[in-house]
Amino acid sequence: MSVLRTSLALLVSLALAGCNREETGVESPVAADTNILVFHTKGLVKGVDEGGGLTVEHEEMPGYMAAMTMPFNVKDKNDIEGINVGDEISFKYTVTSEDSWIDNIILLRSSNYESKGVKKNKPAPTGAGENYFTIGDTIEDFNFLSHKNETTKLSDFRGKVIVITFIYTRCPVPNFCPRLSLRFKSALDILSADTLNQSAYHFLSITFDPEYDTPEMLNQYATSYKSNDHKNWTFLTPGAAEFDEFSRKVGVVVTRDEKNNLSWDHNLRTLIIDRSGEIKTILVGNLWSAEKLVDEVKSLF
């Protein structure tokens, strides 16, 4: 089974995984209804951010995630006191349907880092300093292919309130791309229940992994989030060259390890655009709720 199919199955349904007693392994949940997966692994610390997270080049988590470098939320910030870039650590990684974190962090080998204390890395870039669209700007037209393999332009949705966010289907961390997709699903459920004019708005999830996220792959991903329940939710993939320009203009910053196509670092950015194509709201990060998104959309009807 591919990493994508396995990760999607775990994130959407969180099926139980068998025990693995090797150094890198997965625990079964205490009970079937806990919806929790727990992995024990180790890796090399690549960064410690100012918010108390760790970026770790970690081993494979069998049946869930390939070996890669990625940022982790730390449950207890005291656990990383004295942890430095270059240290080798072991840790427990816990995954729920909408969140993930690490704890039980143990220093296996010190890097003997010369600087006192912890080397601080800035959080994932937000696009600051770039000449990108901001509130009040009118978004330009761009071409995409939809998850139904149809040529689609942003101008096709002119006259509607548009909500745009950015994902990639191989994202294995539930509080990153999957959380955005779940928020979209929840917001659309709310809007469909209490909004008479279903054609007044449209949600767009745009991948920044166009080489892998073909229309067929996006369709599988869309189905896993029951997008067929909503005719006004479309998943889009751009051409690689066009996405470079589009992502720069909308302030999405993606860095990628050339040696590992699953190792990504990216910011989270959601745009709300009015009927005329003007950007009215930009939601940064993943802490906004479906209810807040609904309020923002309805204010533009």
DRENZAFI-913171 format. One line per 5 residues: for each residue y negated, x, z of C-alpha. Coordinates in pm, 1 decimal, decimal comma. Layout:
Y X Z | ... .
This chain:
0,0 0,0 0,0 | -341,6 139,5 -87,3 | -599,3 228,0 177,4 | -822,6 -48,9 42,1 | -559,5 -321,2 60,3 .
-446,3 -208,2 404,5 | -800,2 -183,5 541,5 | -894,9 -524,0 405,6 | -585,7 -681,3 553,4 | -656,9 -526,4 890,3 .
-1024,4 -611,3 894,2 | -995,2 -967,6 769,9 | -676,5 -1074,5 945,7 | -618,1 -782,4 1187,9 | -244,1 -802,4 1143,6 .
-47,8 -618,8 1407,4 | 44,7 -259,5 1336,2 | 358,5 -90,2 1462,4 | 347,2 173,3 1732,8 | 320,9 533,7 1627,6 .
384,4 796,7 1890,7 | 255,2 1095,1 1696,1 | -70,8 1263,0 1791,5 | -256,7 1042,7 1548,8 | -130,4 689,3 1596,7 .
-199,1 322,9 1653,7 | -125,4 104,9 1954,1 | -18,2 -254,8 1923,8 | -254,5 -500,7 2091,2 | -154,2 -619,7 2437,0 .
-122,4 -970,5 2298,1 | -133,5 -1111,9 1946,3 | -451,6 -1304,0 2014,3 | -654,0 -1002,4 2129,2 | -734,6 -902,7 1769,2 .
-768,9 -538,1 1863,4 | -634,1 -222,0 1702,9 | -639,8 108,8 1889,7 | -593,6 451,2 1727,1 | -557,5 791,7 1891,4 .
-676,7 1079,0 1678,5 | -869,8 1404,0 1681,9 | -1129,7 1577,8 1471,1 | -1417,8 1818,4 1433,1 | -1765,4 1710,8 1548,5 .
-2012,5 1727,7 1261,0 | -2311,9 1571,2 1431,6 | -2442,8 1402,4 1744,3 | -2718,6 1151,9 1673,9 | -3009,6 1064,5 1896,8 .
-2866,1 721,6 1975,6 | -2552,8 872,8 2124,8 | -2313,3 841,0 1829,4 | -2081,9 1104,6 1691,2 | -2010,8 1203,3 1333,2 .
-1655,6 1337,3 1318,8 | -1435,7 1486,4 1048,7 | -1121,3 1314,5 1170,1 | -752,5 1302,7 1084,8 | -584,4 1017,9 901,6 .
-530,0 697,2 1096,9 | -195,9 590,0 947,9 | -200,9 257,6 766,9 | -573,7 209,6 828,2 | -805,8 491,5 729,5 .
-771,9 813,5 533,7 | -893,2 1142,3 680,4 | -1269,1 1152,6 631,0 | -1603,3 1232,7 789,1 | -1784,4 931,1 934,6 .
-2016,3 824,6 1216,6 | -1872,7 649,8 1522,6 | -2033,2 437,9 1791,2 | -1964,9 581,3 2137,3 | -1883,6 321,5 2402,9 .
-2009,0 530,2 2694,8 | -2282,6 778,0 2603,6 | -2189,4 986,5 2908,4 | -1863,6 1074,4 2731,8 | -2046,8 1302,0 2487,4 .
-2251,8 1489,5 2746,1 | -2209,3 1854,6 2652,7 | -2033,4 1783,6 2323,3 | -2166,6 2008,2 2046,6 | -2145,3 2028,9 1670,0 .
-1833,2 2227,9 1583,1 | -1632,1 2115,6 1886,4 | -1279,1 1990,2 1831,4 | -1214,6 1666,9 2020,1 | -953,4 1398,2 2064,3 .
-1056,3 1036,3 2112,6 | -949,2 673,9 2108,4 | -1086,0 451,8 1830,3 | -1088,4 77,9 1899,0 | -1135,1 -175,4 1618,1 .
-1199,3 -548,2 1659,3 | -1279,0 -806,3 1393,8 | -1653,0 -731,4 1410,4 | -1698,9 -408,3 1602,6 | -1561,0 -60,6 1662,4 .
-1621,0 226,1 1902,4 | -1471,0 545,2 2041,1 | -1405,3 647,6 2400,1 | -1165,3 866,5 2600,7 | -1329,3 1166,9 2435,2 .
-1163,0 1494,8 2534,0 | -1289,4 1841,3 2437,9 | -995,3 2032,4 2289,8 | -1177,9 2345,1 2175,2 | -1540,1 2442,3 2219,0 .
-1745,3 2568,9 1927,8 | -1929,7 2810,4 2160,0 | -2245,4 2670,5 2007,9 | -2534,1 2904,1 2093,4 | -2797,7 2636,8 2149,8 .
-2804,3 2480,2 2494,4 | -2719,1 2114,4 2515,7 | -2628,5 1893,1 2225,2 | -2745,6 1948,4 1873,2 | -2919,4 1629,7 1764,0 .
-2885,8 1485,2 1418,6 | -3114,2 1215,5 1297,1 | -2948,2 879,0 1232,7 | -2847,5 784,4 877,6 | -3152,8 802,8 652,2 .
-3356,6 488,7 604,5 | -3529,6 593,5 285,7 | -3851,3 687,8 459,5 | -4086,6 878,4 236,4 | -3937,9 741,9 -84,4 .
-4137,3 530,4 -326,3 | -3932,2 215,4 -280,1 | -4004,4 -156,1 -283,6 | -4150,7 -302,0 31,8 | -4261,6 -643,1 154,3 .
-4496,1 -804,1 -95,7 | -4358,4 -617,9 -397,5 | -4200,8 -802,1 -687,5 | -3852,0 -676,9 -755,2 | -3777,1 -557,1 -1106,9 .
-3495,2 -682,0 -1325,0 | -3162,8 -494,6 -1329,1 | -2828,3 -551,8 -1501,6 | -2492,2 -589,1 -1327,8 | -2136,7 -712,4 -1375,5 .
-2027,2 -987,4 -1137,9 | -1695,0 -1020,1 -957,2 | -1609,2 -1272,7 -1228,7 | -1670,8 -1002,1 -1491,8 | -1986,1 -1171,0 -1620,8 .
-2301,6 -985,0 -1721,8 | -2562,5 -1075,2 -1463,2 | -2931,9 -996,9 -1424,6 | -3149,0 -1040,3 -1118,5 | -3376,5 -1253,7 -1335,0 .
-3089,2 -1503,2 -1368,0 | -3170,7 -1608,1 -1012,3 | -3547,9 -1640,9 -1054,9 | -3663,0 -1969,5 -907,9 | -3418,8 -1937,0 -615,9 .
-3447,9 -1767,3 -278,8 | -3235,6 -1452,9 -316,9 | -3071,2 -1255,0 -37,3 | -2941,9 -909,2 -131,6 | -2731,9 -671,2 75,0 .
-2531,9 -359,4 -9,4 | -2165,4 -285,6 58,4 | -1862,4 -100,8 -70,5 | -1515,5 -250,7 -58,0 | -1344,7 57,3 87,6 .
-1566,4 56,3 396,6 | -1318,1 73,2 686,5 | -1561,7 20,7 975,8 | -1601,2 -343,6 1084,2 | -1956,2 -309,8 1213,6 .
-2084,9 -168,6 883,2 | -2019,1 -336,8 546,3 | -1763,2 -589,4 676,5 | -2011,8 -710,9 936,2 | -2271,4 -772,5 664,7 .
-2017,1 -968,6 461,5 | -1918,1 -1176,4 764,7 | -2286,1 -1248,2 837,9 | -2333,6 -1361,8 477,5 | -2030,7 -1588,9 506,4 .
-2154,6 -1740,1 833,8 | -2506,9 -1792,7 700,0 | -2374,3 -1962,3 387,7 | -2151,5 -2186,7 599,0 | -2456,2 -2295,1 800,2 .
-2673,6 -2348,3 493,6 | -2408,6 -2547,2 309,0 | -2372,1 -2779,5 607,1 | -2739,9 -2861,1 660,4 | -2917,7 -2791,0 329,3 .
-2920,1 -3062,0 65,5 | -3032,8 -2843,0 -222,5 | -2749,5 -2591,7 -260,2 | -2909,2 -2449,4 -575,6 | -3222,0 -2338,7 -389,7 .
-3075,4 -2005,5 -279,2 | -2826,1 -1738,5 -384,1 | -2667,5 -1448,5 -194,2 | -2586,6 -1119,2 -370,8 | -2361,2 -844,2 -233,7 .
-2411,3 -531,4 -443,5 | -2170,0 -239,3 -424,7 | -2287,5 120,1 -420,8 | -1941,5 240,9 -527,4 | -1938,8 125,3 -891,7 .
-1671,5 373,6 -1000,5 | -1415,5 209,1 -773,7 | -1559,5 -139,7 -722,9 | -1479,3 -288,7 -1060,5 | -1517,2 -664,3 -1113,2 .
-1145,1 -702,0 -1041,7 | -1172,7 -513,6 -712,0 | -1485,2 -704,8 -613,4 | -1306,0 -1030,1 -689,1 | -1027,5 -933,9 -448,1 .
-1285,0 -846,1 -185,1 | -1478,3 -1169,2 -244,6 | -1159,8 -1371,0 -208,5 | -1084,1 -1205,3 124,7 | -1417,1 -1340,9 253,8 .
-1352,4 -1686,2 104,5 | -1651,3 -1659,6 -126,7 | -1501,7 -1934,2 -341,4 | -1619,8 -2173,4 -71,0 | -1972,3 -2099,4 -191,3 .
-2081,3 -2103,7 -554,2 | -2404,8 -1933,8 -450,7 | -2249,1 -1604,0 -338,6 | -2198,9 -1337,8 -607,0 | -2067,6 -982,3 -578,2 .
-2218,3 -736,0 -823,8 | -2138,7 -389,2 -951,4 | -2396,4 -183,5 -1143,3 | -2355,0 99,8 -1385,5 | -2355,8 431,1 -1199,4 .
-2680,6 549,4 -1361,1 | -2854,5 216,2 -1311,3 | -2754,8 199,1 -947,2 | -2918,1 536,0 -877,8 | -3249,6 390,7 -990,6 .
-3194,2 52,7 -827,5 | -3084,9 194,4 -490,9 | -3382,6 429,6 -484,1 | -3621,4 143,8 -552,9 | -3479,0 -87,2 -285,5 .
-3454,8 186,8 -21,0 | -3076,4 218,3 0,9 | -2983,8 578,9 77,5 | -2625,1 689,0 18,9 | -2484,4 1037,5 73,0 .
-2128,7 1118,2 -30,1 | -1889,3 1403,0 30,9 | -1795,4 1530,0 -314,8 | -1457,4 1646,4 -181,5 | -1370,2 1311,9 -22,9 .
-1460,2 991,9 -206,4 | -1405,6 789,4 110,3 | -1655,4 987,8 316,6 | -1989,1 809,2 300,1 | -2309,3 795,6 499,5 .
-2547,1 511,1 418,2 | -2816,9 295,7 567,0 | -2798,2 -83,3 592,7 | -3068,2 -284,6 423,3 | -3089,3 -656,8 341,1 .
-3368,2 -803,7 127,6 | -3489,0 -1163,5 124,0 | -3679,2 -1253,4 -192,2 | -3873,1 -1570,6 -263,8 | -3855,0 -1791,6 -574,1 .
-4113,7 -1583,6 -759,6 | -3926,6 -1257,4 -706,0 | -4147,7 -1127,0 -423,3 | -3983,3 -947,7 -131,3 | -4067,3 -1141,6 185,2 .
-3838,6 -988,4 449,0 | -3638,1 -667,5 486,6 | -3367,3 -662,3 753,3 | -3277,6 -305,9 852,0 | -2945,3 -228,4 1017,8 .
-2673,9 -470,8 1122,3 | -2805,3 -633,4 1440,0 | -2951,2 -944,8 1277,3 | -2763,0 -1269,7 1319,1 | -2651,6 -1528,5 1064,8 .
-2886,2 -1775,5 1233,1 | -3185,2 -1543,9 1183,8 | -3096,2 -1501,3 819,4 | -3071,4 -1879,7 776,0 | -3415,1 -1927,1 933,8 .
-3567,0 -1666,6 702,2 | -3412,0 -1829,1 394,0 | -3512,1 -2183,7 489,0 | -3870,4 -2076,3 551,3 | -3895,8 -1998,1 178,6 .
-3769,3 -2332,2 46,5 .
